[in-house]
């Protein structure tokens, strides 16, 4: 999804990008918003227009722990999404191929439990949030 040369070179999303399509029932706009801390303003711009958010959480050892820590980006992005009025949330647990062992169900469940606990504190209903393992 990253189109800017700088985004491809750095491996991060810098600016928001939009894709639109429609189904028989809905008009859908997908907004790819940056997750990198240096571009939080752009993330807020994209998120403020959303009805639903996909929160991407890295499953790698150390990566998840950094994101869910007190000042971690996972916490910050979930809180910002809720504060900006996004009431529907999907959590994509990314990099499942980098867990030990690869695609570890116990690691997925551990992440699901921790993220559920946090999002409940900020106002989401974890029972209504889909957790999807991805790589």
N, C-alpha and C positions, 0 to 999 in steps of 0.2 A: 504494500500500500504506500510505502514511502517513495515519493516521486522526486523530491529535491535531491540534487547531487550530494549536498552536505548530509542529508538524511541517510542516503545509501552508504556514504563513506564512513559515517560515524555509527551506523547501525541503530539509530534512534529516530523517533518522530519529532520534528521541530514545530511544524505548522499544522493546523487542522486541515483535513482533506474531506471532501464530501462526495458521496455517490448516492444517486437517487434511482429508485425503481418503484413500480407499483404492482400490487397483486389485485385480485378480484375484490378484495375488501379494504386494502390499506395502501396509503402512500407512504413509502419508507425512505428515509434519508439515513444513510450510515455516515457517521462522523468519526474519523480516526483522529483522536486527540492525543497529544504527546503525554508521555508518562514521566519523562525525565525532569528532575527537580529544577533544572535551569529554565524550563519552558512551561512552568506551572500556569502562567497567565494565559497561554494558548489553550492549556487543558481546561481551564475554567471557562473560557469562551465557548469551547465545544460542548462541554458538559451542561452549561446553562441552557442549551437548546434541546436537551435530550429528554425523552420520556422513559428510556431504559438505558442502562449502562452495562457493559461487559468489563468487569474488573479482572485484569490479567495478573495472576499471582505466580511467581516463579517457584517451582518445586525443588530446585537444586539446594543441596545442603549449604547453609550459610546465606543463600539468596533469600529464601523464604523468611528466615529468622531476622535478617536485616530489614525486610519490608514490613514485617509485623511488629517490629520493635517500637518502643515508645515514640520515636520521631521518624519512623519508617514511612516510605511512600505508599505502601499498601493501605496503611491506616489513614494517611492523609487523603488519598484519593477516594476512599470509601466515605470518609467524613464529608469531604467537599461535595461528592455526588449527592449524598442525602441532604446536605444543607442547601444545595442548589435546586432541590425539588425533585430529584430523580428517585422515584419510589419503587421502580422495578429494577432488580439487579440480577445479573448472571455472573458467576465466578468461573473463569477459565483457569484451571490449574495447569500452567504451561511447563514445558521442559520435563515432562514425566519420564522421558527417555534418559534423563540424567540422574534419576534417583538410584539408590542402591538397595536392592537390585533394580534394574530398569523397570519402569512401569509398576513400581511398588504400591500395592493396594493399601498397605499400612501407612505409607507416607501420605498418600492421597487422603486417607481418613483422618490422619493427624492434622493436616492442613485444613481440611473441612471443619474439624472440631474447633481449631483455634480461630479461624476466620469467622465462623458462625458465632462464636462467643463475642468477638469484637463487634461485628455488625449488629448484633442484638443490642449491645450497649448504646449504639448511636441511633437506633430507631428502626432498623430493618427487621422483618420477621424471617429468621433463617429457614423456617419450614417452607417459605414461599420463594426461596432463592435456589436456583439450579446450580449445582457444582459440576463442571464438565472437565474431565481429564483430557489434556491436549499436549501435543509436542511440536 
